C-alpha cells in the first residue's frame, strides 16, 4: 500500500518560515524535491560550516532522498551521538529507516518516541506511515487521526490517512468483508471527493464482491480527466467481460486504446493496450492479437505483461505447452508474480497435470492470501476430485407399446489426482403393454480410472448383468476398457471396448444377446470455431449378427456465452444379417441432420442445455422419411455440494432404439458431493 514517507520536520519548517538566509536555496531545493542539487548545495555549505546542525540534517535528508537511505541513516546516527536525545535528529533518523524500507526498525523507535512525545505531530505521522507499511492499518488509522487532531489542515497527514484507509479497505476485502471495505473507501472520498485512486480501489472491491453494476458506476464516476477516463474505460471493458458481454467489452476497450494513443510510455497506455488485447482474445480475434504481440515482444526482454498476454493467447488457442513455457519465463523474472503463478497452475490443469496444478494453486494462495481468482480455481479442482454420488431415475415409452423404468446409482471416489475408483448399480424394468411381456435387469459394476501421463488415461470396468423374465433368469459378465488421449493440441482420441447385454425391452432381454463393441471416437477443434466429431464402431453379437456404425458431425460455434453451436450430422449403420422381426437391423441405414445445441445459465444457480436435430433418413430401399430428435436438461445447484436436475429426450430416428420406433424418456438426476474437498492431500 502506498504511503507518504516524505515530510519536512518541524524544525526545518520553522526555518523556512523566516526571512532570507544563506541556506534558503537549499531549503527550497528540498521542498521542491530537487534532492540531487540539494545534496551538492549542503555538501558545499558544510565545507564552510562543518558543525552546523541544521546543514548536517539537511544534507542527510538530501542524501537519503537522492537514493542513498543507508548512508543517510549512518549520517543521522553519527549526528545523534553528538546531540543525544535531540528530537529533530531522531525524527529524521527514524524517517530514514522508512526510506530504506526498514519498517520493523522504524516501528520500535517510533513507538518509544511517541510514548515520550504523545502530542508530537511529526512523530505520530511517521509512526502511522510505518504501521501502514507493516499493514497494521487499524492502529495506523488511530495514530493518523490523532495527528490530524493536532493539525487538521495538514495536507500530508490527510494524504497519509487516505492511503491508510485504502490499505485497511483492501485488508477487509481479503477477509471477504466487502461492505466494511466500501465504508472505509467512502470515508476517504469525503476527504478527497472524486479521487481517482480511491475510486479505482472501490471499483476493485466491487469486482471482488461480484457487484458488477456498482463497479461499472464507480468507473464512470472516475472518468473526469483524460488520464482517468482511460483507466475507467479499461475497467468498464472488464466488467462487460465478467457479465459475459465480450463484444461490448471490445467496444469499451477500443475507446480506451484510442484515448490512450497520445500517452505513449505511460501506465495508462499500458493498461489500455493490455485490456484491448485481452478483449481481442475474448472475442477470438487471435490473428490480430498475434500481430500486435509480435510487435510488442520485439524487445530482447519483453515486459511481464506482454509475456502474460502471450501465455493467455496460448491458453485460448489450446497451446498449453507454449503457455507453460511463457509462465516459466515470467516466474524466472518475478517468482511472486500473480499472473505467473496462477497462470502456470491453469496451464498445468489444461494439460492434465492435476497434481502440479494443485501445487500451483496453493502456492498462489500462499503469496496472495484469499485471492478470489485463485480460490475459484482451487474450488474447480476440488469439485473434480471430491467423492461424488450420482443418481438417476427415468421413465421411457415408445410407440411399440414398450415402457421402461430405469434407475442408476454410482459412486466416484478419487484417491489421488491419478487414480479414481468407481462403483455403479443400474436397474431397468421393461414391459410391453400389448403382449404383457415383462423383464428386469440389474447391472453391478466396479471400475478404475488411471492417468498414465498428463493427457493419457486408461479406464477399465467389470461387472455382472443379471436379467429376469417370466420364470427364468441369467447372469452374464459385462466389461469395458477405454484409452483416452490427446495426440495434438485441440484433438481428443478415444479407443475402447465395451461388453454389454441388450436390455432395451422385455423381448430382447429374454434373448440373452451380448454385444461386443469396438470403437473409436475422435474430436478435432480449431481456432476458427469449426469442429469435427467422428465415431466408428464395430459390434459383434452373440446371436451371430454384427454391426458397423459411422457417425460424423461437422459443427460451428456461433456463441460462447451462452454456448451455441450448429452443424450437420451424418450416420450410417449396416448389419450383416437382417432380423427386423426381432430388432432394427437394416442392411443399410443412413441419416442426415441439421442440428443446434445451446447451453448456459438461466440464473445464477440454474443451468440448461437444449439440443434439437431434424433431417431425413433412409432405411434400405424404403422411401426417405423425416426425422426429428430433441433433448433438454435443467440443473439447479442447491448448494456447492448438491445438484438436482430434470431431463427429457424424444427421437423418431430409427437407429435410436433397438426396435426402430420413436421413443420418449423423462427423468430426474442428482449429484451429491460427499465432502467439500478431496479425501487425499492436495498441498505439497
LINBEL-V486445 format. One line per field, one symbol per residue. phi: phi as a letter, one per 40 degrees, with the letter a starting at -180 (. if undefined). psi: psi as a letter, one per 20 degrees, with the letter a starting at -180 (. if undefined). A space follows every 10 residues. Layout:
BEGIN
phi=???
psi=???
END
This chain:
BEGIN
phi=.cbcbbacdd cccccccccc accddcdccc ccgccccccc ccccccccbc bccccccccc cccccchbcc cccccccccc ccbdgccccc ccccccccdc fcccccdccc dcccccbcbc dccccccccc ccccgccccc cccccccccc bdcccccccd cdcccccccc cccccgcccc ccdccccccc cbdgcccccc cccccccccg ccccccccdc cccbcccccc ccccccccdc cccgbccccc cccccccccc ccbdgbcccc cccccccccc cdcgcccccd cccdcccccc bdcccccccc ccdccccgcc cccccccccc cccacbccdc cccccccccc cgcccccdcc cccdcccbdg cccccccccc ccccbcdbbb bababbabcb gcbabbabba bbbcbacbbb bbbabbbabb abcccgcbab bbbbababbb ccadgabbbb aaabbbbbaf bbaabbcbaa abbbabcacg bbbbbabbba bcbcbccccc cfcbbbcbba bbbbbbcbgc abbbbbabbb bccgcabbbb bbbbbbccab bccabbabbb bbbabcbbbc cbacaccabb bbbbbbabai bcadbbbbaa baaaaabbbf bcccbcbaaa aaabbbccac bbbbabaaba abccccbccg bcabbbabaa bbccbcbdcb cbcc
psi=pproipqoqh ghhgghiraq rhjghgghgg hijmhghhgg ghghhihhmi jogghgghgg ggggijjmhg hgggghhghh hhmqjogggg ghghhhhghj kmhgghgggh ggghhhmijo ghgggggghg hghjkmhghh hgghhhhhhg nhjohghhgg hghgggghgh gghhjjmhgh ghgghhhhhh hmpjphgghg hgghghghij mhhhgghggh himgrgghhg hgghghgggg ghjkmhghgh gghghghghi hjlpjrhghg gggghghghg ghjkmhghgg ghhhghjiqh nqqhhgghhg ggghghjjmh gggghghggg hhhnijpggg ghgggggggh ijmhghgghh ghgghhgnpj pgghhgghhg ghhhjqpppp qqprpqqrjj jpqqpqpqpq ppnpirihpp qqqqpppppq qoigijpqqq qpppqqrppp ogrpjoqppq qqapopqppc kqqqpqqqrq pppprnhrqj qpppprpppr ppkgrgghgh iloppoporp pppprrjkjq qppppppppp qijirqqppp ppppqpohqh oqppqqaqqp ppqpqhqomh igromqhppq ppqprqpqqb phrgjoqqqp qqqqcqqpoc jrqpqqqpqq qqqpppohai ippprqrqqp qjphihqhij rqrqpqrqqq pophrhrqir piq.
END
